[in-house]
C-alpha cells in the first residue's frame, strides 16, 4: 500500500463495511499515503447512488463531490 496517489475515502457511519473501511484507512495512513477520510453520520452503504432518495444522502454525496472536485482541480 505504499506510494499510492492521494486517497479520498468516504464511508457512512451506518455502512455495513465501516469497520473494514476504517481498517483500510489505517493501513493506508500507516504506509505513508495522503488520506482524506470522511465518516458521514447516519449514512448507509451505497449512499452515493441513492443520493436522490433523501436530503441526507444528497447532502452527503454533494460533500464528497465537492471534496473530490477540489482535490482534482488543485494546482
CORLIN-V16582 format. One record per residue. RES is the residue in one small letter. PSI is psi in radians with two decimals (* if undefined). OMEGA is omega in degrees with one decimal (* if undefined). Layout:
RES|PSI|OMEGA ; RES|PSI|OMEGA
This chain:
x|0.20|-178.7 ; x|2.69|173.3 ; x|0.63|176.1 ; x|2.75|173.5 ; x|2.90|178.9 ; x|2.47|-176.9 ; x|2.29|173.8 ; x|1.96|-177.6 ; x|2.07|178.2 ; x|2.24|-178.6 ; x|2.50|179.1 ; x|2.65|179.1 ; x|-0.29|176.8 ; x|0.27|179.6 ; x|2.39|-179.2 ; x|-0.24|177.1 ; x|0.49|-179.8 ; x|-0.89|-177.1 ; x|-0.71|178.5 ; x|-0.66|178.3 ; x|-0.73|178.5 ; x|-0.67|177.2 ; x|-0.72|177.6 ; x|-0.77|178.5 ; x|-0.75|178.6 ; x|-0.79|-179.7 ; x|-0.69|177.1 ; x|-0.84|-178.7 ; x|-0.74|179.5 ; x|-0.48|179.1 ; x|-0.02|174.9 ; x|0.27|-179.5 ; x|2.64|172.9 ; x|2.29|-174.3 ; x|2.31|170.6 ; x|1.84|-178.3 ; x|2.27|174.5 ; x|2.19|170.7 ; x|1.93|-173.3 ; x|2.12|-175.4 ; x|2.39|173.9 ; x|0.38|-176.9 ; x|2.31|-179.4 ; x|3.10|175.0 ; x|2.43|176.9 ; x|0.24|-177.3 ; x|-0.54|-176.3 ; x|-0.45|177.0 ; x|-0.15|177.3 ; x|0.30|-169.2 ; x|-0.43|178.8 ; x|-0.20|-174.3 ; x|-0.69|-178.6 ; x|2.75|175.8 ; x|-0.61|179.0 ; x|-0.84|-179.5 ; x|-0.71|179.3 ; x|-0.74|179.2 ; x|-0.72|179.1 ; x|-0.78|179.3 ; x|-0.69|179.1 ; x|-0.68|178.4 ; x|-0.80|178.3 ; x|-0.76|179.6 ; x|-0.75|179.6 ; x|-0.80|-179.4 ; x|-0.69|178.4 ; x|-0.77|178.7 ; x|-0.74|178.7 ; x|-0.74|-179.7 ; x|-0.73|-178.0 ; x|-0.57|-174.4 ; x|0.06|175.9 ; x|2.50|177.4 ; x|*|*
